[in-house]
């Protein structure tokens, strides 16, 4: 029964992610993330990282009691890129429920930003 419940919950989460909304522009991505912390759910890893996007292009992530550092930038077409740790480049899509998906070029949802708050929140 536990496996069936888990499978159903996973299927529901994936089907919810499939209903993407508006893809953000470069300016919108910068406004959304600069100087803010995103609480995420990793579609690939299943983890729940918190990531701070510093205004100077540095990136700080806390996940599973680990601290990681890297860099981030936004390309002219709105592609959001993370270097020095997992994440790579992806489009940011605003969902109707107020969450945001990071969608890779191949259509794979890499992660979902559940909440974004001002400042470094970890």
DAHU-V797138 format. One record per backbone hydrogen bond with DSSP energy under -0.5 kcal/mol. CO is the residue of the C=O (numbers start at 1). NH is the residue of the N-H. Records with the same first field share a line. If there is no record, write none. Layout:
# DAHU-V797138
CO: NH ; NH
This chain:
# DAHU-V797138
1: 5
2: 6
3: 7
4: 8
5: 9
6: 10
7: 11
8: 12
9: 13
10: 14
11: 15
12: 16
13: 17
14: 18
16: 19
18: 20
22: 94
25: 29
26: 30
27: 31
28: 32
29: 33
30: 34
33: 36
35: 119
36: 53
37: 39 ; 117
38: 40 ; 51
39: 114 ; 115
41: 43 ; 112
42: 46
47: 42
49: 40
50: 62
51: 38 ; 53
52: 54 ; 60
53: 35 ; 36
54: 57
57: 72
58: 54
59: 70
60: 52
61: 68
62: 50
63: 66
66: 63
68: 61
70: 59
71: 83
73: 81
75: 78
79: 75 ; 81
80: 90
81: 73
82: 88
83: 71
85: 88
88: 82
90: 80
91: 93 ; 103
92: 24
93: 101
94: 22
95: 98
99: 95
100: 113
101: 93 ; 103
102: 104 ; 110 ; 111
103: 91
104: 107
108: 104 ; 110
110: 43 ; 44
111: 102
112: 41 ; 114
113: 100
115: 39
117: 37
119: 121
